[in-house]
Amino acid sequence: MSLPFDLRALRVFLSVADRGGFSAAARELHVAQSAVSQTIANLEKRLELTLFQRHERRIGLTPEGEHLRLHARQLLERAEATHLAMRELHGLVKGELRIGIPSMLGSYYFPPLLMGFKARHPGIRLTVVEAGARRLQRMIADGELDLGVVIDDAASHHLERRRLVREEMVVCVPREHPFTGRAGVTAEAFFREPLVLFQDGYFHREFVDALSRQTGLTADVAFQSNLIPLTKAIVRQGFGITTFLRRVVDEPELAAVSFDPPAWLDLSLAWARGAYLSRAEQAFVDFVLGHRDAL
């Protein structure tokens, strides 16, 4: 029995659904609007379902259309993975790796690994995306990134993960600050200080917010910035303190002091659960895991 649709029709359907109109889908697909309309009409006829509610100036998915969108996206992703697997039987590999890395890791941990992998595989193009930890997790799950570095916690358990490194979160203060030289800084002492924090969505901010919830103490946020150099400059000038991974506190004017008790984060390399790893992706995973002792 033949199927009532093909992959091309599903791609057209998804484009119309995602773009919210036939004209926008036609521009994205580089075809005539009439061709898009005809494809959707044929699909609805063969399925014997109405997929779109047509209004005067806009369209929307019917409940049946919403149901098809979910299955169509999954089917096309599997088809792409199958196509890639067949290409690799002929020795071809994916030409680009899309990797997501939080800013602190991208600046201080990963450059040697990325350069080492590129030297070993010069034909593979690396695209590195910097974003907050939670956004990276969503991008990996949605297929916008092939791989990414995430915090290994309950929020990332829907991803396939391989442990990379455990790193300490420390209090970062000016060298002349009273905290310098202490064995540890309690949460109570930390929250009495004006703080320089990343914005929501970054693990740096989530760490502080979680500490606030655990202790019932409120953060005095003096500055918000996702720029590490700017955050360091603010701390150096004495306008606030912050928290970083220990390795990030690498300037003589700044001091790193442990929390009391010490705070640790587990960092993992992650990809979508059940996703097919191309040879290039698998090579990157193997390379990073083989060099994680250098992190």
Secondary structure, DSSP 8 states (H G I E B T S, - for coil): ---S--HHHHHHHHHHHHHTSHHHHHHHHTS-HHHHHHHHHHHHHHHTS--EEE-SS-EEE-HHHHHHHHHHHHHHHHHHHHHHHHHHTTT---SEEEEEE-HHHHHHTSHHHHHHHHHH-TTSEEEEEE--HHHHHHHHHTTS-SEEEEE-SGGGTTEEEEEEEEEEEEEEEETTSTTTT-S-B-HHHHHTSEEEE--TTSHHHHHHHHHHHHHT---EEEEE-S-HHHHHHHHHTTS-BEEEEGGG--STTEEEEEEEEEEEEEEEEEEETT----HHHHHHHHHHHHTGGG-
